[in-house]
Amino acid sequence: MSTLVQWFYVWRTVPRFMSSIWVLLILTLVLGWVMVLSVGIGAVNIPPSAVLAIFAHLLGFSTETGHQPVQEAILLTIRLPRVVLAVLVGAALAVSGAAMQGLFRNPLADPGLIGVSSGAALATAIAMVVLSQITLPVITYLGPALVPMAAFAGGTMATVLVYTLATRNGQTQVTTMLLAGIAVNALAGAIIGFMIFLADDDQLRDLTFWTLGSLGGAMWSSIWIVLPFLLAAILILPALSRGLNTILLGEAEARHLGVRVELLKKTIIVFVGLAVGAAVSVSGMIGFVGLVVPHILRLWIGPDHRFLMPGSAVLGGLLLLVSDLLARTLAAPAELPIGVITAAAGAPFFLWLLLRNRDQEGYL
């Protein structure tokens, strides 16, 4: 009898399993095609055939489709770093958002709840307004790298502070972590407001545009610096899917089922903090990606984190890549802040989701 029940369960789950696989496959193919289109769109147009020919040439293959050296230079030095950074940042933010929603067991959770974004913004404001006026050898040596390094350090320190406040006797209370994150966000916002009061016109403009997000400064050098932190989150957080599925039943139930709950919490917080801090340091503050992407995927493939986490990585990279493409083409030759695009797309969707599910208590 038990064998029949097991076979029945497997039979019932096959359609959802296969549909999830198909969704992931289609999203991956769409992401690859949009990447090819994105590196070719700009002031100097590069057809998809020429893009593929350039990549084939780099891999050592000879192609009949010719391309100009200027097209290859533009693609490799200007557009490809930006496309790669958009995919990495979008994937890291979306995976982090899915992990936080699973950890808090709340679809409203996003990486900003643990204070990493506000901590990075605070450190950036201090670097732009205060540190830039101090003539110290270290600050002079860092130069343009001062703001990204400050953002990463500030985000990491805020995450450590929130985690420390929420941990007592080796036990981390998720509710306390949420409240601590709210307090840290409020305190950081107050200090940022004071920094804005002290800033001159140029500093205020730089800080404002940084908080709106942009991938315009993408370079291979900056990508190599943040790559380990972003890839760690993209690869390791999905490996925690089974634990996140179990913790949805409750922490006590997860412990009884053999899940090391405290280790799971610590691992998620560490990798989310590092990934979001690294992402914010090179792209500024980009909202709604970590909040909206997991919601969209839940509507398509359900709440199983085994598919939700990798799907969030692919869809997050796709969403941010499309947003960046719109940001640099809608107002060309000027460039819109990418945070404006993501907010304009994410806020209406979130409101629709709220209205659609407002009668379902406890879930949006």
Buried (B, 14 or more C-beta within 10 A) or exposed (E): EEEEEEEEEEEEEEEEBEBBEEBBEEBBEBBEEBBBBBBBBBEBEBBEBBBBBBBBBEEEEEBEEEBEEEBBEBBBEBBBBBBBBBBBBBBBBBBBBBBBBBBBBBBEBBBBBBBBBBBBBBBBBBBBBEBBEEEEEEBEEBEEEBBBBBBBBBBBBBBBBBBEBBBEEEEBBBEBBBBBBEBBBEBBEEBBEEBBEEBEEEBBEBBEBBBBBBBBBBBBEBBEBBBEBBBBBBEBBBEBBBBBBBBBEEBEEBBEEEBEBBEBBBBBBBBBBBBBBBBBBBBBBBBBBBBBBBBBBBEBBEBBBBBBBBBBBBBBBBBBBBBBBBBBBEEEEEBBBBBBBBBEBBEEBBEEBEEEBEEEEEEB
